[in-house]
Amino acid sequence: MDWFELVASRHSVRVFQKTPVDREKLQRILEACNQAPSAGNLQAFEVYITEAVSVRRALARAAWGQDFIASAPLVLVFCSDPDRSATRYRDRGRKTGNALALAGPLSDRDTRPGRISPA
Ligand SMILES: Cc1cc2nc3c(=O)[nH]c(=O)nc-3n(C[C@H](O)[C@H](O)[C@H](O)COP(=O)(O)O)c2cc1C
C-alpha cells in the first residue's frame, strides 16, 4: 500500500470490538508515537493507557458525553507536557503546548505514563 492509498483508506472509528488489545500491537503503536515529529524533537507529551471501565467512562464524560470512548477496550490519552516544552521554548512553549491536558479525570492508579492497567 502506498502513502496515498493509506490516506484514502484511513477513517475515524467510533465502534469497537470488545477484544482486548494485543500487547505486541500496543507496543508497536507506542513506538510509532515516539517516531512522530514534534517541536524541537522534544516529544513533549505523555501517553496514558487505561483499560479500566471507570476511567474510560470518566474520559467519555470529560469529552462532553462521547460515550463511544468508554466502549473501547483500551484508551490512549495523549497529554501535552508544557514543562518539557518550556525547556526549549520557555513561556511560549508552555502556553502552546497545553492543548491536550485531559488527564484531570483519571485516577492515580491509571495515569502513570505508559502504564498498562488491568481491565
Ligand atoms: C482536532 C480534531 C479534533 C477532533 N475531535 C473529535 C471528537 O471530539 N470526537 C470525534 O468523534 N471525532 C473527532 N475528530 C475526528 C473528526 O470528526 C473526523 O476526522 C472527521 O469527521 C472526518 O472523518 P474521518 O476521520 O473518518 O475521515 C477530531 C478530528 C480532529 C482533527
Ligand as a Chemical Component Dictionary entry (heavy atoms), coordinates in Angstrom:
data_LIG
# 
_chem_comp.id                   LIG 
_chem_comp.type                 NON-POLYMER 
_chem_comp.pdbx_formal_charge   0 
_chem_comp.three_letter_code    LIG 
# 
loop_
_chem_comp_atom.comp_id 
_chem_comp_atom.atom_id 
_chem_comp_atom.alt_atom_id 
_chem_comp_atom.type_symbol 
_chem_comp_atom.charge 
_chem_comp_atom.model_Cartn_x 
_chem_comp_atom.model_Cartn_y 
_chem_comp_atom.model_Cartn_z 
_chem_comp_atom.pdbx_ordinal 
LIG C1  C1  C 0 -8.531  18.352 16.021 1  
LIG C2  C2  C 0 -9.568  17.273 15.831 2  
LIG C3  C3  C 0 -10.491 17.048 16.815 3  
LIG C4  C4  C 0 -11.446 16.022 16.682 4  
LIG N1  N1  N 0 -12.315 15.794 17.703 5  
LIG C5  C5  C 0 -13.182 14.763 17.599 6  
LIG C6  C6  C 0 -14.042 14.455 18.682 7  
LIG O1  O1  O 0 -14.029 15.086 19.733 8  
LIG N2  N2  N 0 -14.889 13.412 18.528 9  
LIG C7  C7  C 0 -14.940 12.646 17.394 10 
LIG O2  O2  O 0 -15.720 11.693 17.342 11 
LIG N3  N3  N 0 -14.121 12.933 16.345 12 
LIG C8  C8  C 0 -13.256 13.955 16.418 13 
LIG N4  N4  N 0 -12.419 14.242 15.370 14 
LIG C9  C9  C 0 -12.489 13.418 14.135 15 
LIG C10 C10 C 0 -13.231 14.152 13.019 16 
LIG O3  O3  O 0 -14.591 14.319 13.344 17 
LIG C11 C11 C 0 -13.076 13.307 11.745 18 
LIG O4  O4  O 0 -11.705 13.195 11.434 19 
LIG C12 C12 C 0 -13.823 13.917 10.582 20 
LIG O5  O5  O 0 -15.205 13.849 10.807 21 
LIG C13 C13 C 0 -13.503 13.200 9.270  22 
LIG O6  O6  O 0 -13.829 11.831 9.379  23 
LIG P1  P1  P 0 -12.719 10.718 9.102  24 
LIG O7  O7  O 0 -11.638 10.866 10.157 25 
LIG O8  O8  O 0 -13.459 9.407  9.211  26 
LIG O9  O9  O 0 -12.150 10.942 7.721  27 
LIG C14 C14 C 0 -11.479 15.240 15.502 28 
LIG C15 C15 C 0 -10.541 15.498 14.496 29 
LIG C16 C16 C 0 -9.583  16.479 14.671 30 
LIG C17 C17 C 0 -8.572  16.702 13.568 31 
# 
loop_
_chem_comp_bond.comp_id 
_chem_comp_bond.atom_id_1 
_chem_comp_bond.atom_id_2 
_chem_comp_bond.value_order 
_chem_comp_bond.pdbx_ordinal 
LIG C1  C2  SING 1  
LIG C2  C3  SING 2  
LIG C2  C16 DOUB 3  
LIG C3  C4  DOUB 4  
LIG C4  N1  SING 5  
LIG C4  C14 SING 6  
LIG N1  C5  DOUB 7  
LIG C5  C6  SING 8  
LIG C5  C8  SING 9  
LIG C6  O1  DOUB 10 
LIG C6  N2  SING 11 
LIG N2  C7  SING 12 
LIG C7  O2  DOUB 13 
LIG C7  N3  SING 14 
LIG N3  C8  DOUB 15 
LIG C8  N4  SING 16 
LIG N4  C9  SING 17 
LIG N4  C14 SING 18 
LIG C9  C10 SING 19 
LIG C10 O3  SING 20 
LIG C10 C11 SING 21 
LIG C11 O4  SING 22 
LIG C11 C12 SING 23 
LIG C12 O5  SING 24 
LIG C12 C13 SING 25 
LIG C13 O6  SING 26 
LIG O6  P1  SING 27 
LIG P1  O7  DOUB 28 
LIG P1  O8  SING 29 
LIG P1  O9  SING 30 
LIG C14 C15 DOUB 31 
LIG C15 C16 SING 32 
LIG C16 C17 SING 33 
# 
